[in-house]
Amino acid sequence: MSGRIRRKSMPDPESLPRTPGALSCPLCERVIPPSQRDAHHLVPRSRGGRHTEYLHRICHRQIHALLTETELEREYSTVQALQLHPQMAEFLAWVRGKPPEFSERTRKSARIRKKPRR
């Protein structure tokens, strides 16, 4: 069954119990299990960034699949800016319906793949 995800009956994410003190992803607003936790530099370290946010691994990978380090530094250095990016907003609307442990392979956008490396 290549390229298809089987649908399982999943509980409504809003009905899942919230653990006090559990980390929530600031992008998709789901609880982050420890196995799916990634630290994201809002401004890339290579560009002098120091501040990090914990994100779901799938959200973190999607950011880097869509945006270059230059774009992250200049235009998308806040959580709110990332949420407003059209492709990221579409992704976040989709992933919010998934359980916290959900993981899927992320592919670089064609725009990023075709950029020549310097």
Backbone bond lengths (Angstrom), bond angles and torsions (degrees), N, CA, C in turn:
res aa  C-N    CA-C-N  psi(-1)  N-CA   C-N-CA  omega(-1)  CA-C   N-CA-C  phi
1 M - - - 1.443 - - 1.524 108.62 -
2 S 1.286 116.00 68.89 1.462 122.64 -175.31 1.525 111.86 -73.59
3 G 1.349 115.92 133.76 1.445 120.80 174.23 1.519 115.99 79.28
4 R 1.295 117.95 3.67 1.463 120.95 -178.95 1.520 109.82 -121.98
5 I 1.304 115.30 146.01 1.456 120.62 175.89 1.520 107.25 -109.43
6 R 1.304 115.58 126.43 1.456 118.74 177.58 1.511 109.60 -70.99
7 R 1.294 115.34 136.67 1.461 119.62 177.82 1.516 109.06 -86.86
8 K 1.300 115.10 128.53 1.454 121.44 175.58 1.509 106.42 -112.93
9 S 1.306 115.33 153.39 1.460 116.44 176.70 1.521 107.39 -73.06
10 M 1.323 114.95 113.07 1.456 121.12 -177.66 1.513 108.89 -110.18
11 P 1.326 116.53 146.12 1.463 118.39 176.44 1.522 110.32 -68.13
12 D 1.314 115.02 154.14 1.458 120.90 175.81 1.524 108.27 -62.01
13 P 1.365 119.03 127.33 1.467 120.62 -178.38 1.528 112.80 -55.79
14 E 1.327 117.36 -30.93 1.467 120.52 -179.52 1.533 111.09 -69.64
15 S 1.345 117.11 -25.15 1.462 119.78 -177.26 1.532 112.82 -87.72
16 L 1.341 117.49 -6.74 1.461 120.48 179.49 1.528 110.00 -70.14
17 P 1.329 117.10 141.98 1.464 118.73 179.63 1.520 111.09 -67.33
18 R 1.308 116.24 139.98 1.464 122.49 177.82 1.520 107.92 -98.24
19 T 1.305 116.00 129.01 1.454 121.36 178.10 1.518 108.43 -86.67
20 P 1.334 117.54 128.18 1.473 118.44 178.18 1.524 110.14 -60.43
21 G 1.312 116.49 134.76 1.455 121.38 178.92 1.516 114.26 82.13
22 A 1.342 117.93 0.29 1.456 120.60 179.06 1.524 109.30 -73.64
23 L 1.320 115.49 145.02 1.470 120.56 178.80 1.524 110.09 -76.95
24 S 1.314 115.89 138.45 1.459 121.55 174.44 1.516 108.56 -113.47
25 C 1.309 115.99 143.05 1.464 121.69 177.23 1.531 107.78 -71.79
26 P 1.323 118.41 124.39 1.462 119.89 -179.46 1.531 112.86 -67.92
27 L 1.322 118.04 -17.92 1.465 120.70 179.38 1.522 111.81 -85.16
28 C 1.331 117.24 -58.09 1.466 120.37 -175.31 1.530 112.67 -95.41
29 E 1.324 117.18 -9.88 1.459 124.27 175.79 1.529 114.14 64.98
30 R 1.344 116.71 22.68 1.465 121.01 174.95 1.524 108.64 -98.70
31 V 1.331 116.58 155.59 1.465 121.16 175.97 1.523 108.30 -65.90
32 I 1.343 116.15 138.70 1.467 120.64 -178.67 1.522 109.67 -100.38
33 P 1.354 118.15 114.24 1.460 119.62 173.73 1.532 109.13 -67.18
34 P 1.330 118.76 148.46 1.475 120.68 -178.83 1.536 113.41 -53.70
35 S 1.326 118.12 -33.33 1.466 120.59 -178.49 1.527 112.53 -73.71
36 Q 1.337 118.08 -14.21 1.461 121.90 -177.96 1.527 112.71 -113.40
37 R 1.322 117.68 17.10 1.467 123.09 -174.04 1.526 110.78 -93.37
38 D 1.342 116.33 125.32 1.466 122.93 175.61 1.523 108.78 -127.05
39 A 1.321 116.90 142.28 1.458 121.59 174.42 1.521 108.11 -92.47
40 H 1.321 116.86 128.55 1.468 122.34 -178.80 1.521 109.40 -116.19
41 H 1.324 116.74 126.14 1.458 121.41 173.40 1.523 107.60 -79.27
42 L 1.323 117.31 117.78 1.464 120.32 -178.83 1.525 111.02 -60.55
43 V 1.306 117.29 -41.66 1.468 122.53 167.92 1.532 104.14 -105.99
44 P 1.340 118.68 125.09 1.467 120.26 -176.34 1.532 112.55 -53.13
45 R 1.315 116.02 143.92 1.473 121.16 178.78 1.513 111.61 -56.47
46 S 1.331 115.82 -36.68 1.468 119.76 179.98 1.522 111.78 -65.28
47 R 1.317 116.99 -15.43 1.465 122.73 179.15 1.526 111.53 -108.42
48 G 1.339 117.27 13.54 1.453 121.56 176.24 1.512 115.49 93.80
49 G 1.328 117.38 7.96 1.464 120.73 -178.80 1.515 112.68 -73.12
50 R 1.320 115.77 144.37 1.460 121.06 179.00 1.518 112.56 -126.20
51 H 1.333 116.70 -32.86 1.465 121.03 -175.91 1.528 110.54 -73.73
52 T 1.336 116.51 133.92 1.458 120.91 178.16 1.520 110.23 -123.07
53 E 1.317 114.67 156.66 1.466 123.83 173.00 1.520 106.77 -128.29
54 Y 1.339 116.44 141.42 1.459 119.66 173.12 1.515 108.82 -81.50
55 L 1.340 115.73 130.11 1.458 122.95 -179.94 1.517 109.68 -129.34
56 H 1.340 116.33 162.06 1.456 120.10 168.09 1.527 107.27 -62.51
57 R 1.294 116.90 144.28 1.471 120.75 179.72 1.527 110.91 -57.19
58 I 1.326 117.95 -41.22 1.466 120.96 -178.36 1.530 111.05 -65.91
59 C 1.335 117.65 -36.66 1.471 121.23 177.39 1.530 110.13 -68.10
60 H 1.332 116.24 -42.31 1.459 121.48 179.40 1.526 110.81 -61.86
61 R 1.308 116.27 -45.46 1.471 119.70 -179.88 1.521 111.43 -65.28
62 Q 1.338 116.42 -35.44 1.466 119.50 179.43 1.530 111.29 -65.22
63 I 1.321 116.59 -38.77 1.471 120.70 177.70 1.527 109.77 -56.93
64 H 1.336 116.11 -49.40 1.463 120.12 -176.61 1.530 112.86 -75.35
65 A 1.322 117.09 -18.05 1.460 120.14 174.91 1.527 111.06 -77.71
66 L 1.335 117.11 -26.42 1.457 121.32 -176.51 1.526 114.82 -98.44
67 L 1.330 116.84 -31.40 1.460 120.38 -168.72 1.527 112.49 -123.90
68 T 1.317 115.37 145.85 1.464 120.96 176.02 1.535 108.78 -84.93
69 E 1.314 116.74 166.95 1.464 120.49 177.78 1.523 111.19 -63.33
70 T 1.317 117.17 -36.29 1.464 121.00 178.20 1.528 110.46 -63.45
71 E 1.330 117.10 -44.46 1.464 120.72 178.24 1.521 111.24 -63.62
72 L 1.343 115.84 -40.53 1.464 119.39 178.46 1.524 110.85 -61.49
73 E 1.315 116.42 -42.49 1.466 120.30 -178.98 1.527 111.66 -67.74
74 R 1.323 117.63 -45.95 1.467 121.41 -171.69 1.524 114.54 -83.46
75 E 1.343 117.34 -40.57 1.460 119.32 -170.39 1.529 114.89 -118.93
76 Y 1.309 118.44 -25.37 1.468 120.74 -171.19 1.528 111.72 -125.13
77 S 1.314 116.75 49.74 1.465 120.88 -176.83 1.527 112.81 -94.58
78 T 1.343 117.05 11.16 1.471 120.71 174.84 1.521 109.12 -131.00
79 V 1.308 115.63 159.03 1.464 120.82 178.05 1.528 109.55 -62.69
80 Q 1.328 117.23 -41.28 1.465 120.94 -179.06 1.531 111.41 -62.55
81 A 1.322 117.45 -41.32 1.465 121.00 178.54 1.524 110.53 -64.24
82 L 1.327 117.33 -40.55 1.464 120.83 177.68 1.525 110.79 -62.66
83 Q 1.337 117.25 -41.49 1.459 121.04 -179.56 1.528 111.78 -65.03
84 L 1.325 117.68 -26.86 1.462 121.67 -177.96 1.532 113.66 -86.56
85 H 1.327 117.50 -13.20 1.468 120.49 176.87 1.535 107.37 -61.12
86 P 1.343 118.96 128.40 1.473 120.80 -173.41 1.528 114.99 -54.94
87 Q 1.327 117.98 -46.95 1.468 120.04 -178.54 1.525 111.03 -71.69
88 M 1.323 116.76 -34.45 1.459 120.17 178.37 1.527 109.91 -68.65
89 A 1.342 117.06 -40.01 1.465 120.97 178.60 1.529 110.67 -61.78
90 E 1.325 116.45 -40.00 1.470 121.11 177.78 1.532 110.43 -64.32
91 F 1.324 116.40 -44.44 1.460 121.33 177.56 1.531 110.80 -60.90
92 L 1.338 117.24 -46.11 1.466 121.46 -177.62 1.526 111.42 -63.60
93 A 1.332 117.59 -38.44 1.462 120.40 176.94 1.532 110.45 -61.60
94 W 1.326 116.44 -37.88 1.464 121.38 179.58 1.527 111.58 -71.44
95 V 1.340 117.09 -46.81 1.466 120.53 -172.50 1.534 112.20 -74.57
96 R 1.312 118.77 -22.32 1.473 120.92 179.70 1.521 112.15 -60.97
97 G 1.321 117.47 -25.08 1.464 121.36 179.04 1.515 113.92 -84.96
98 K 1.304 117.98 0.60 1.464 122.30 -177.91 1.531 110.07 -96.36
99 P 1.335 117.46 155.12 1.469 119.77 177.13 1.527 110.55 -68.50
100 P 1.334 118.35 157.60 1.474 121.43 -177.06 1.528 114.61 -56.12
101 E 1.321 118.31 -31.05 1.472 121.52 -177.27 1.520 112.62 -83.68
102 F 1.328 118.11 -3.04 1.465 122.45 -175.45 1.524 110.95 -59.18
103 S 1.321 115.37 137.09 1.459 121.28 177.04 1.515 108.20 -144.25
104 E 1.307 116.13 144.43 1.456 121.93 177.90 1.516 108.17 -150.28
105 R 1.300 116.27 154.52 1.461 121.20 178.75 1.522 109.83 -65.55
106 T 1.310 116.58 138.57 1.459 122.53 178.91 1.516 108.42 -110.99
107 R 1.337 116.00 135.56 1.457 120.95 -179.99 1.523 109.80 -112.83
108 K 1.322 116.44 141.09 1.464 121.10 176.58 1.523 108.99 -63.19
109 S 1.324 116.48 144.85 1.459 120.14 177.01 1.524 108.84 -68.44
110 A 1.320 116.22 155.24 1.467 121.14 -179.62 1.524 110.29 -60.13
111 R 1.317 117.16 -35.03 1.465 121.75 179.74 1.521 110.63 -61.91
112 I 1.323 118.13 -40.51 1.466 122.43 -179.79 1.533 110.01 -75.14
113 R 1.327 117.88 -40.58 1.471 121.24 -178.79 1.510 112.15 -62.33
114 K 1.324 118.52 -34.51 1.463 122.05 -175.15 1.519 113.79 -85.08
115 K 1.335 118.21 -8.20 1.468 120.79 179.59 1.515 109.67 -68.92
116 P 1.322 117.52 132.40 1.467 119.09 176.51 1.529 109.77 -72.18
117 R 1.307 116.21 139.28 1.472 121.87 178.18 1.499 108.97 -82.45
118 R 1.328 115.80 140.47 1.476 120.14 179.32 1.498 110.25 -114.20
